[in-house]
Amino acid sequence: MRRTIAAATPALRLVACLGTLLMALPSAAAEGERPPVRLGIVGLVHGHVRGFLDRLKGRTDVQLVGVVDPDASLRDLYRERYALAPEIFHGTAEAMLDAARPQAVAIFTSTYDHPQVVEACATRGVHVMMEKPLAVSTAHGRRIAEAAARGRIQVLVNYETTWYASNRAVFDVVKEGTLGPVRKMVAHDGHRGPREIGVQPEFLRWLTDPVLNGGGALTDFGCYGANLFTWLMGNARPLSVSAVTQTFKPAVYPRVDDEATIVVAWPQAVGIIQASWNWPFDRKDLEVYGSRGQALTVRREAVRFRLEGKEEAEVPSPALAAPEDDPVRYLAAVARGEVRPSGLSSLENNLIVTEILDAARESAHTGRTVKLPAAR
């Protein structure tokens, strides 16, 4: 018979109870009691913008005040699809920022364009959240960090997996030491390929461009594992990175890799990232192995735990507490000054992610393991 992990270990029982308690607590102030955060969107070429716009329907905590894309046909498409007022659309970020005066901006451009948008926002003191990853290179990451410091703004990076209750449950047991010291982590991320799953043509164009995306599957899905591993390792920079990239479908993806395996090493732990546009199905799952147990995520909502001397048990993960349960709510809380970005969304974490991906590209190109320099 299956047993719950809560029955098997006091630490995990505490995690589950705390999660339930936090969800039961009322928020500091009802969303309706505060003016909505003025929100702008820059870029319509990243397909995830549709999911973000869907999240805005019926909300009172944010107000969409501006949308930017240089392509008039894309502006028209989204204006009609979401029944948005024509006057909120603009051709440039600068025009929107000056006319609409948002408090926060969500970025859905190509990854290559992230620095220039952040710089425009930072000049005006506007906080930003961008779709993963942070940047196409460490140099671009530094530009973003320098702009954020000058403008005293917060920079967040949005990953789908940030909002998985299962990932948070794994993090909690790692932090409490239930698994023992982490020794190995494995991340599987990807799908059948962007063309195969039918992403929008404007998305496909830059996603398969080695400059605008910084690579193929290595960048698109390698960032997930690097983000989670860095979080689990307490933002400790790894010692080395090695990688192999391949293109199994050159007729479909002639300019970028569609398969990447990345090995990231810390002094006492190793992480293996399997990023692919060749999985037979969509997947974003995580395995963590410690000296006394293992944790394997099951979709978004559960974890299979196996601890030393115990049987394996699948445990539902406690729901995430607001505002860490939703990217729009989290961005609004940051814009209000109620939350300081940390963990998976933070700039600190994602600058390390960018270093890992840069090193992986170099390793794949040279065939050598890349040693990361000591922290600056």
N, C-alpha and C positions, 0 to 999 in steps of 0.2 A: 504494500500500500504506500502511496506517496505521502510524505509528510511535508508540512510547510517548514521553510527555513526558520520562521519565527519560533517554532517549537524546538528547533535544533540548536539555536544559539541566542543568548541574551542580547548580544550586540545587534543582530539583525532584527530582533523583536523591538528593540529600542528605536531603530531606524524607522520601522513601519509605524510605530506609535507616534513618533514625532511628526512624521509626514501627515498622518491623519489629523493630529492636533493643529498643525499649521494651517491645513485646509479649512478647519472649522473656525479659526479666528476671523473676526470681521476685519475688513480693510480699514486703514486709518481714516479715510474719508470716502464716501461714496463717489463714484465717478461723476454722477450727475451734479454733485455739489461744487465741482471745480470747472473753470472754463476749459474747453478742449484745447489740446496742444495743436498749434498750427503746423501742419505737416506738408512738406513738398516731396515730390518724386522727380528724380533726375534720371532720365533714360527709360526707354521702352523696349530696348533690344534684348534684354535678359528675360527669358521666358518666365522666370519666377515672379515677375511683376504681376502676372495675372492672379496668382495665389495671394499676393499681398493686397491687391485691390479688392479681392473677394473678402478678405478679412476686415476691410474697412466698412462694409455694408452694415448699416444700422448701429454703428458705434457712436458713443457720445464723448469718449475720452480723447478723441482726435478729430480734427477737421482738415480735410484735404483742401489746400488753398492754392496749389500750383503743381503743374505737370510739365516736364521738359522733354523734348526730343527734337533734334534738328530735322527729322524726316516728317514732312507735313502729312504724308499718307498714313504713317503710324499714329500720328496725333489724331487724325480723323477716325481711324479704326478704333482707338481706345475711347475716344469721346462718344462714339455711337454705341460701342459695346457696353459701356458703364453709365451711359446717360449723364455725362459730366458737362458742366457749363463751359461753353467755348472760351470764355474770358480767362479761365484758369490755365490755359495752355500757352506755352512759350517755346521759342526756338533755341534759347540758350539758358544755361543755368544762371548766369549773371542777371539776365532780364527777369527771370522768375524770382530770384532772391530779392532783388530791389523792389519789385512790384508787390509781391505777395507777403514778404517778410515772415517766412516760416521760422518756427523755433527749432525744427528738426527736419532733416532730409533723409529719405531712403534712396539709395543709389542702385539703379538697374542698368548701368552702362556695361560695355566690355570691361574686363578686369584692367586692361591697359589704361583706360581712361579714369580710373579711380583717383590718382593723385591730383589731376587738374580740378576735379569736382570738389575734393576735400579742400584744396587750396582756396577755391572760390567761397566755399562755406566758412572756412576758418577766418577769412578776412572779415566776414560779417558776423562772426560769433555764433554760427549755427551748427548744432550737433549733427552727426551723421551716423547712419547705419548702412553698410553696403552688403550686397550678397557676396558670399564666399567666392574665392579667397580674398585676402586683403590686397594682394598685389602680384604682378607678374615677375617681380624680382626684388631682391633685397634693396637695391637702389631706390626703387619705387616705394618700398615700404618705409625707407628713411625719409623720403619726401613727405609722405603722409604723416609720419610721427613729428617731423619738424613743423609742419603746418599746424598740426593739432596743438603743439606746445605754444607756438606763436599766438594762435587765436584763442587759446585756453578753452578748447572745445573737447568733447568726448567723441571718440571714434569706436564704433561697434562693428563687428563682423557677424553676419547672420548665417548660421548653418541650420539646416533642417534638424540635424541630430542634437542640437542644443536643447530642443524642446521635447526630447524623448525621456519619459520618466524612467525607462530602463537604464539609460546611461547615468542618470543621477543616482539611481540605486546602487550601481556598481561603484561610482565615485565615493558614495557614503561608506560602503563597507571597506573600501581601500583605505580611506582616511582613518577609519576606526581601527584598522589593523586586523580585521577579521580574517582576511586571506593570508596574512603574513606579508613580508616585504614582496613587492611586485617583482617578478622575474621575467615574465614574457607577456606581451600584448600582441594581439592579431586583429586587424581591422579589414573587413571585406566590404568594399563599396563600389557601386556601379550599376549598370544595366546592360541591355543588349546593344546600346550605342545610340547617340543622339539622332542620327538619321533613321535608324530602325524604329525608334519609339515615336518618331514624327514631331520633333521639336519645330517651333516656328522657323521659317526661313531666315528671318533677321537674326535669330539666336544661333542657328547653325552656321551662318557665315563667319561670325567671329569666334565661335567655340572651336572651330576646326582651323583657325588661323594661329600659327605658332607664335606670332608677335602679340596679337590682341588677347590671346588666352594664355600665352606662356608655355604652351604644350598642348597635349591632348588629354587622355585619361589620367596621366600623371598629375596634371594640375586640377582637372575637373573633379576627380575623386580622391587623389592622393591627399588633398588638403584635409579631408574628414579625419582620416586616421592620425595625421600629424597634429591636428587640433585636439583630438581626444587624448592622445598619448601625452602631449605637453601638459594638459590639464591634470591627468592622473599622476604625472611625475612632478607636480608642484611647480610648473614653469621652469624646471631645471633644463638648461640647454644640453642637448646630447653631445657626445664626444665625436661621433662619426656617423656618416650616412653612406650607404652604397645602394645602387639601383640598377635594374635592368629594365629597359623599355623595348617593346616590340610593336609591330604593326601587322596584325593578322589579316586585316582587310585593306590592303593598299589601294584597291580600286575604289573603296569608299572613303578612306582617310589617307590620301596620298601625302599630306604635308605634316601630319602629327602622329604620335603614338596612339594606339588604342588599347594598350596593355602595359601595365607598370607594376613592378614588384620592388618595394623600397624597404631596406633594413636600416633601422635607426638604433644606435647603441648608446646606452648610458653606462656608468661604471659597473652597476650591478643589475642591469635590466636590458632587455632588447625588445624592440617593437617591429612588427612585420606588417606592412601595408600592402594590400592586394587591391589595386585600383584598376578597373576594367570596363571597357565598352563591349565586352564579350560574354558577360554572364548570360545564362539562359533566362534570367528573370531579374527583377529589381532587387537589390539588397543593400542594407546598411546595418551591419551587425558587428559586434565587438566581443572579443574574448580576452579575459584577463586571468593570468595564472600567477598565484603567489606561492610562497613556500608551504602554506597550509591549506590551500584550497583554490577553487577556480570559480569564475563567474562568466556566463555566456548569455548575452542579451537575446531575448526572443521578441523580435519586432520592437515596437515602441513601449510596450506595456508590461513586460515581465522579464525575469532573469532566471536562468537555471543555475543554481548554486550547488556546488559539491565541496564539502569541507572535510578536513582530515578526520577519518573515523566515522563519517556520516554518509547516508545515502544521498544521491542527487535529488534535489527538490526544485520544482518550478514555482517561483514566487511572484505573484502580481506586484508590480512596483507602485509605491504610493504616488498619488497624483502630485504634480508639481504645484507649489504654492505661488500665488500671484505676488509680484508681477513676472516671475520667472517661468510662467506657463505659456507665454505668448509673445512673439516678437514685437508686435505693435504696442502692447501694454508695457513691455520692457523699455522700448524706445521712448514712450511717453513719460515713464517714470524717470528715465535718465534726463530727458529734456527739462523736467520740472525740478531737477536737482534732488530727487528723492532717493535715487540709487546711483552708485558709482559703478561703472562697468567692471566686472571681474570674471574670472573663469573663462569659459569657452568664447564669450563675446569680446573679451578684452583685447586692447591693442597690444599689451605686453605678450600675451599668449600668441597672438597672430603674427607678431614680428618674428618670433621663433619658428612658427609654421612656415613663414616665407623663407627663412634661412634653410630649413629642412628641404623644402621643394627646390630651392636654388642648388643646394648640394646634390640632390637627387638627379637633377638635369645634368650637372657636371659629371657625376659619377657614371651615368648612363652613356654620356658622350665619350668619356675617356677610358671607361672600363676599370677605373680605380676607385677605391674607397676614399671618400673626402673627409678629412679631419676638419672639424669646425674650430675656428679660433676661440681663444678664451674670451669670456664675456668682457665687453668694453666698459 
